[in-house]
Amino acid sequence: MKSLSQYLRQPHADNCDCSVCWVNRNWVPPKAPTCRSTPCTECRPAQWSKVNGRTHVTPAYTCEKHKPSNRPPKYWSVVSDTGKPTPFVPLREPFELVG
C-alpha cells in the first residue's frame, strides 16, 4: 500500500486530462473591468499573471479618494427597533395542552 505522500506533488503526464492540467492549458487571464469613475494614477486593478507555471494575483489597490465609505448608504435605516432582543429559551420539561 502506497502512502499519500508518494502521490502528492508528482508531475502530471504530458497527456493528462485532469481539471488542473486543462485549466493550465486553456487559461486566459480575465480582462480588467472598466471603471465608471475617472481613473486616477494611484488606483490599480487586480492583475493576473503566470509565474513558474502557477497563477499569481497582484491584489487591487484603491486610493483613499475612491475607497468606499465604512458607513452604510444614506437610504439604509432601521426598519423597526423593538428594543433589547429576547433570547430563545427552549423548554426542557414536557408539558400538556390544557383545554
C-alpha positions, -999 to +999 in steps of 0.1 A: +000+000+000+014+034-010+012+063+013-004+096+004+029+115+004+041+093-026+012+108-047+015+144-036+034+169-058+041+144-085+043+157-121+014+151-143+018+132-176+020+152-208-014+139-220-031+143-186-067+154-189-074+163-153-090+197-144-058+212-132-039+204-165-069+215-186-070+249-168-033+253-172-036+247-210-067+268-216-063+296-190-068+331-203-064+359-178-097+378-173-099+413-186-099+441-160-134+456-156-137+492-168-141+517-141-171+540-144-155+568-125-124+587-136-094+565-130-066+581-110-029+574-111-029+558-077-057+532-081-049+500-099-070+469-107-061+434-097-036+418-121-033+381-130-001+366-144+016+332-146+048+328-126+067+294-129+035+278-143+014+290-114-013+317-114-002+348-095-026+375-085-015+410-076-043+425-055-061+456-065-053+489-047-078+517-042-067+551-031-084+569-001-103+592-025-120+563-043-123+538-013-159+532-003-171+545+030-174+524+061-208+539+067-239+523+052-256+541+023-279+570+031-311+551+022-302+524+049-323+529+081-336+509+110-370+494+099-382+486+134-364+489+167-382+467+192-357+472+220-334+446+235-336+412+219-353+384+239-332+352+240-349+319+230-351+296+259-360+260+249-384+241+272-368+211+288-398+198+306-427+180+288-460+198+290-496+191+282-520+214+265-549+224+287-583+227+272 
